[in-house]
Each structure stands twice: as structure tokens, then as C-alpha cells.
């Protein structure tokens, strides 16, 4: 799959405290870096550590070979990890 690195989606981002956040992100150049159990387990372990550190609650998730979707809630918002536009 070819992509235009200069093309970026322009989406408004909101970080409202006490609201759930839908996060989605893809692997570098949409390579299927999450197609093996070892890679997925590494991500799940990193996500568990981040949830513990930041006190967040994971409500739903989907891990696909080249991208991830998360529905996450934190008591105080994303705490500086969200983009501001």
C-alpha cells in the first residue's frame, strides 16, 4: 500500500476531562507489525503499564495487524497526552 507522507487528515481533537476518548493509530507505513501474537502481547503489556501509571480504564479495544482502536477513560482527561488544536 502506498501512501502520500505529506497528506495528513485534519481532524479537530478534544480533551475534555471526565469524557471517554476514542484513540486510533496505525503502524509505521501501515506495515502489519501487529500480525504476530508476540507483538500484540508486547502492546497489551505496555498498555497495562500505562493504564496503571495513569489510572485509566480501558472500555473497549481492537487490535488489527496494522492499526489499533481504543476506547479509554481517565478521571482527569488525557493529561497532556492529547493534541491541542
PyMOL commands that set and color helices and strands:
alter all, ss='L'
color gray80, all
select helices_A, chain A and resi 28-30+37-54
alter helices_A, ss='H'
color red, helices_A
select strands_A, chain A and resi 20-26+56-63+67-74
alter strands_A, ss='S'
color yellow, strands_A
deselect
rebuild
show_as cartoon
